[in-house]
């Protein structure tokens, strides 16, 4: 089938100081790394500078186990999510505008509620989350999931279609250093069912005279004869096609 691949993109993703707590310092010269400034009884949240509203994207977060403290959460948030709390808490996931995975206790959190274990087949605290965590942001289906050690752990959150989400972390450990890197992804949505059907029919009907003799309406004949396909979504300004 023609044009059955998405367009690959590479996005330079860093932490955004304007969408992060005032106690989060972006390391000079290395904007993909953050540092949590010392603060008494405080929880800090940081967000990526890139928001995702379409396509499929994989981002890698590196967060060593000794830098996690009592509350360590990774996930996604809307731009308006709270960035700071004057106590220790799972800040990411505490409101309707954020979704978080508590990587200490293997819990999923949204709107201040624990909504289940993650991975779903692991009991409390049994799964040990390694240093590198891949967050899969699938805005085609509106789902968020995670991968560790090459294994996809399953969908964590759903219902995020038509939103713009940012990768986010919340932490309480003073001196915690957390890095982010865009791994790979695609920024285009799939072809519609109508366009996929048209391509399938065109693959079977090779000549104009065959189209003329199809036992169907003139409108459908015209649709099949049309060689164009609905244009794929344009690439965002902050994306760049990867070279082969």
Secondary structure as UniProt FT lines:
FT   TURN            2..3
FT   STRAND          8..11
FT   STRAND          15..16
FT   HELIX           17..19
FT   TURN            22..23
FT   STRAND          24..26
FT   TURN            28..29
FT   TURN            31..32
FT   STRAND          33..36
FT   TURN            40..41
FT   STRAND          43..52
FT   STRAND          56..62
FT   HELIX           65..67
FT   STRAND          72..77
FT   TURN            79..80
FT   STRAND          84..85
FT   TURN            92..93
FT   TURN            96..97
FT   STRAND          98..102
FT   TURN            103..106
FT   STRAND          107..110
FT   TURN            111..112
FT   STRAND          113..117
FT   TURN            120..121
FT   TURN            124..126
FT   STRAND          132..138
FT   TURN            139..142
FT   STRAND          143..148
FT   TURN            149..150
FT   STRAND          151..157
FT   TURN            161..162
FT   STRAND          165..171
FT   TURN            174..175
FT   STRAND          177..186
FT   HELIX           193..204
FT   HELIX           208..212
FT   HELIX           218..225
FT   TURN            237..238
FT   STRAND          239..241
//
